[in-house]
């Protein structure tokens, strides 16, 4: 009796276990469908292997690009000191050096990544020297105005330091006059001038003026430059201009001063803002 019931119970258990597995397999798809219906928009989990830890991004090739980065424009105040080589120029100035000041506007036109920059600048310089003679009562003046356009190439050794070379050319107005109690003599000549120099360019980190994507980033910049100016000579002929202070001025004639050279070594300093 006992030996015949054990196989029957084992077969019954196996049959029940098989029916349970079949039922579970039948209800699993509907259960997943219900879960997806109850949670719409949830993407199924997809396994992706993590990226390797030591993979570096590919280096971008160095290409010439037109940029619109902050610091593309700059405005500077500058001063320039000349050491005239011509004796007539030194006599007319009354001293061995001539110093003038002016304004320049700079534009970084072309950049090679962050290593090199080609810039253009337009500058205006003005200087005046005055000499007087007590025994004669005469006062001699020389006024120089120079408008020039320059191109410079600089190489950035550091974010704040870059050596550069600069070539400039322009035109100038040289006004010489001798003023006295009796008559005024004056003459204005136009001359051409070019220069070649080099120096160091400095710039500071830039600060955002206000918290906005369109806010300007403003920083400081400076130039220290030395070189040589090569200018054409002018031949002054002082013309008489009778003084209105005298009712009977003494007649005067033209006074030639000879050729005045405009070639000289120079030292240029400038400082301003970049944005």
Secondary structure by P-SEA (a helix, b strand, c coil): caaaaaaaaaaaaaaaaaaaaaaaaaaaaaaaaaaaaaccccccbbbbbbcccccccccccbbbbbcccccccccccbbbbbbcccaaaaaaaccccccccbbbbbbbcccccccbbbbbbbbbbbbbbbbbbccccbbbbbbbbbbbcbbbbbbbccccbbbbbbbbbbbbbbbbbccccccccbbbbbbcccccbbbbbbbcccccccccccccccbbbbbbbbbbbbbbbbbbbbbbbbbcccccccccccccccccccccccccccccccc
